[in-house]
Amino acid sequence: MTQPGSTPNRPRRGAGCLQSLLVLAVILGLGYGASKIFGDESSKSKGSSSSSSSASDGKGGSWAIGDCGGPDPENKPDGYRAFDCDETGATFRALKIEDASFLPNAIQCPAGTDLIIQVSRVFGSGGDKKGGGIPTNTVCGRNLTGDHPGDAGAGGGQLVEGDCISATAKEIACASAGANDFKVLGLVKEKAECPAATTEPMELMMAMGRPYDVICGGKV
């Protein structure tokens, strides 16, 4: 996974500009289970929380590339809210904004994404902090610190070209890969689409919304 380019500085936003949005942590780490037709294990988390909960997030407006956010202290453990990027509570910056989806496999974020957050709008006063609201979009976020589990080979985030996997198609850190492990050379719909260097094309069980059905594995 290539390192995303730096995001230009954005005008400072007031603390209330993203209120009345509900933010849900979406599980990352789309690992895969064993057998020749590999099963989806999307309940496994890498670099983000393993459960989905919600957090109230301001009075109006919408997320944009370059906006920052972080954990919501009023909606622990999995809620997030908007912060100005220079506030102490900010932990990630938005790399890209995708449409909302009820199918987590349908969300494909760009290289360098460390966490994925689904945003929903809450109507009325207060809102339900435990799952209410209408999904509006999805934030692909990158940590503001030097910890980037979503980088290619780091062992976390979504599976992308350049990551490493075990013989059972489970994502692992390339630094710990051995002779029986593989590097992801492509993510395609059909085995025939894999690049020539592929030594282990791994067919996955069907998953609605996922843009690929085969992991093209090659020697590390």
C-alpha positions as CSV (number, residue, x, y, z in Angstrom):
1,M,0.0,0.0,0.0
2,T,1.5,3.3,-0.9
3,Q,1.7,6.1,1.6
4,P,-1.1,8.7,0.8
5,G,0.0,12.2,0.1
6,S,-0.2,14.9,2.7
7,T,-3.5,16.7,3.0
8,P,-3.5,20.5,2.5
9,N,-4.3,22.5,5.6
10,R,-8.0,23.2,5.9
11,P,-9.6,26.2,7.4
12,R,-10.3,25.8,11.1
13,R,-13.8,24.7,11.9
14,G,-15.9,25.5,14.8
15,A,-16.6,22.8,17.3
16,G,-20.3,22.6,16.4
17,C,-19.9,22.3,12.6
18,L,-20.4,18.5,12.6
19,Q,-23.1,18.2,15.2
20,S,-26.2,16.0,14.7
21,L,-24.2,13.4,13.0
22,L,-23.9,9.9,14.4
23,V,-20.6,8.1,13.9
24,L,-20.3,4.4,14.0
25,A,-17.0,2.5,14.1
26,V,-16.9,0.0,11.3
27,I,-14.8,-3.2,11.8
28,L,-11.6,-3.4,9.9
29,G,-9.3,-6.3,9.1
30,L,-11.0,-8.3,6.5
31,G,-9.1,-11.5,7.2
32,Y,-10.2,-14.9,5.7
33,G,-10.5,-18.4,7.2
34,A,-9.1,-21.7,6.1
35,S,-10.2,-24.2,3.4
36,K,-9.7,-24.1,-0.3
37,I,-12.7,-21.8,-0.6
38,F,-11.8,-19.3,2.0
39,G,-14.5,-18.0,4.4
40,D,-14.9,-14.3,5.3
41,E,-13.9,-13.5,8.9
42,S,-14.9,-9.8,8.9
43,S,-15.6,-9.9,12.6
44,K,-11.9,-9.8,13.3
45,S,-10.5,-6.4,14.0
46,K,-7.1,-5.0,13.1
47,G,-6.3,-1.5,14.2
48,S,-9.9,-0.6,15.2
49,S,-12.5,-1.6,17.7
50,S,-14.3,-4.9,17.2
51,S,-17.8,-3.7,18.0
52,S,-20.0,-1.0,16.5
53,S,-21.4,1.7,18.7
54,S,-22.5,5.3,18.1
55,A,-21.6,8.8,19.1
56,S,-23.3,12.2,18.7
57,D,-21.2,14.4,16.5
58,G,-22.3,18.0,16.2
59,K,-25.1,20.3,14.9
60,G,-25.0,20.0,11.2
61,G,-22.7,19.8,8.1
62,S,-20.9,16.9,6.6
63,W,-17.5,15.3,6.6
64,A,-14.9,16.4,4.0
65,I,-11.4,15.2,3.2
66,G,-8.9,16.7,5.7
67,D,-11.4,16.8,8.6
68,C,-10.3,15.3,11.8
69,G,-11.9,13.3,14.5
70,G,-11.3,11.0,17.5
71,P,-12.9,8.9,20.2
72,D,-16.0,10.4,21.8
73,P,-15.6,10.4,25.6
74,E,-19.4,10.5,26.0
75,N,-19.9,7.3,23.9
76,K,-17.3,4.8,24.9
77,P,-15.8,2.5,23.8
78,D,-16.4,2.6,20.0
79,G,-18.0,6.0,19.3
80,Y,-16.2,8.8,17.4
81,R,-16.8,12.5,16.9
82,A,-15.4,15.4,15.0
83,F,-12.5,17.5,16.4
84,D,-10.4,20.3,15.0
85,C,-7.1,18.8,13.8
86,D,-5.1,20.7,16.5
87,E,-7.3,19.6,19.4
88,T,-5.9,17.1,21.8
89,G,-8.9,14.7,21.1
90,A,-8.1,14.4,17.4
91,T,-6.6,11.0,16.5
92,F,-7.3,10.7,12.7
93,R,-7.7,12.7,9.5
94,A,-10.2,11.8,6.7
95,L,-8.4,10.6,3.6
96,K,-11.5,10.0,1.6
97,I,-15.3,10.2,2.0
98,E,-17.3,7.3,0.5
99,D,-21.0,6.7,0.3
100,A,-22.7,5.0,3.2
101,S,-23.3,1.3,2.9
102,F,-25.1,-1.4,5.0
103,L,-22.6,-3.9,3.5
104,P,-19.1,-3.4,5.2
105,N,-17.5,-5.4,2.4
106,A,-18.7,-2.8,-0.2
107,I,-16.6,0.0,1.3
108,Q,-13.1,0.0,-0.2
109,C,-10.9,2.8,1.2
110,P,-7.7,4.1,-0.3
111,A,-4.1,3.1,0.6
112,G,-3.1,4.1,4.1
113,T,-6.5,3.9,5.7
114,D,-6.1,2.9,9.3
115,L,-9.8,2.9,10.3
116,I,-13.2,3.2,8.7
117,I,-16.1,5.1,10.3
118,Q,-19.7,5.1,9.1
119,V,-21.5,8.4,9.7
120,S,-25.3,8.7,10.2
121,R,-27.5,11.7,10.6
122,V,-29.8,11.9,13.7
123,F,-33.0,13.8,13.5
124,G,-34.7,15.4,16.5
125,S,-33.1,16.5,19.7
126,G,-30.6,14.3,21.4
127,G,-30.6,11.3,19.1
128,D,-29.8,7.7,19.9
129,K,-26.2,7.2,20.8
130,K,-26.5,3.4,20.5
131,G,-27.2,2.8,16.8
132,G,-29.9,5.3,15.6
133,G,-29.8,7.6,12.7
134,I,-29.7,7.2,8.9
135,P,-26.3,6.3,7.3
136,T,-25.0,9.2,5.1
137,N,-21.4,8.5,4.3
138,T,-18.3,6.6,5.3
139,V,-15.0,8.2,6.4
140,C,-11.7,6.6,5.5
141,G,-9.4,7.7,8.3
142,R,-5.6,7.8,8.8
143,N,-4.1,8.0,12.2
144,L,-2.4,11.3,13.1
145,T,0.3,9.4,15.0
146,G,3.1,7.3,13.4
147,D,1.0,4.1,14.0
148,H,-0.4,3.0,10.7
149,P,-1.8,-0.6,10.7
150,G,-3.4,0.1,7.3
151,D,-0.1,0.6,5.4
152,A,0.8,-2.3,3.1
153,G,2.5,-5.1,4.9
154,A,1.7,-3.8,8.4
155,G,-0.9,-6.5,9.1
156,G,-4.0,-4.4,9.7
157,G,-6.7,-2.4,7.9
158,Q,-8.3,-3.6,4.7
159,L,-6.6,-6.2,2.5
160,V,-4.8,-4.5,-0.4
161,E,-2.0,-5.3,-2.8
162,G,1.3,-5.4,-1.1
163,D,-0.1,-7.0,2.1
164,C,1.0,-10.4,3.3
165,I,-1.2,-13.4,4.1
166,S,-0.9,-16.8,5.5
167,A,-1.6,-20.0,3.6
168,T,-5.2,-19.8,5.0
169,A,-5.6,-16.2,3.5
170,K,-5.3,-14.5,6.9
171,E,-3.6,-11.1,6.8
172,I,-0.3,-11.0,8.6
173,A,2.5,-8.5,9.0
174,C,5.0,-8.9,6.2
175,A,7.8,-8.6,8.8
176,S,6.7,-11.9,10.3
177,A,6.0,-13.7,7.0
178,G,7.7,-17.0,6.4
179,A,8.3,-19.5,3.6
180,N,4.7,-20.7,3.6
181,D,3.2,-17.2,3.5
182,F,2.3,-15.1,0.5
183,K,2.2,-11.5,-0.7
184,V,-1.0,-10.1,-2.2
185,L,-0.3,-9.4,-5.9
186,G,-3.9,-8.7,-6.8
187,L,-7.5,-8.7,-5.7
188,V,-9.6,-9.8,-8.6
189,K,-13.0,-11.4,-9.6
190,E,-11.6,-14.4,-11.5
191,K,-8.5,-16.5,-11.1
192,A,-7.6,-15.8,-14.8
193,E,-7.2,-12.2,-13.9
194,C,-4.3,-12.8,-11.5
195,P,-0.8,-11.6,-12.6
196,A,1.7,-14.0,-14.0
197,A,3.7,-14.1,-10.8
198,T,0.8,-15.6,-8.8
199,T,1.6,-19.0,-7.3
200,E,-1.5,-19.3,-5.0
201,P,-4.8,-17.9,-6.3
202,M,-7.2,-18.1,-3.3
203,E,-10.9,-18.2,-4.0
204,L,-13.1,-16.6,-1.3
205,M,-16.6,-17.4,-0.3
206,M,-19.2,-15.1,-1.7
207,A,-19.6,-11.8,0.1
208,M,-22.2,-9.2,-1.0
209,G,-20.7,-6.0,-2.1
210,R,-17.0,-7.1,-2.0
211,P,-15.4,-6.0,-5.3
212,Y,-13.1,-9.1,-5.5
213,D,-13.5,-12.8,-5.1
214,V,-9.9,-14.1,-5.5
215,I,-6.7,-13.1,-3.7
216,C,-3.7,-13.5,-6.0
217,G,-0.9,-14.8,-3.7
218,G,2.7,-14.8,-4.7
219,K,6.0,-15.6,-2.9
220,V,7.0,-13.1,-0.3
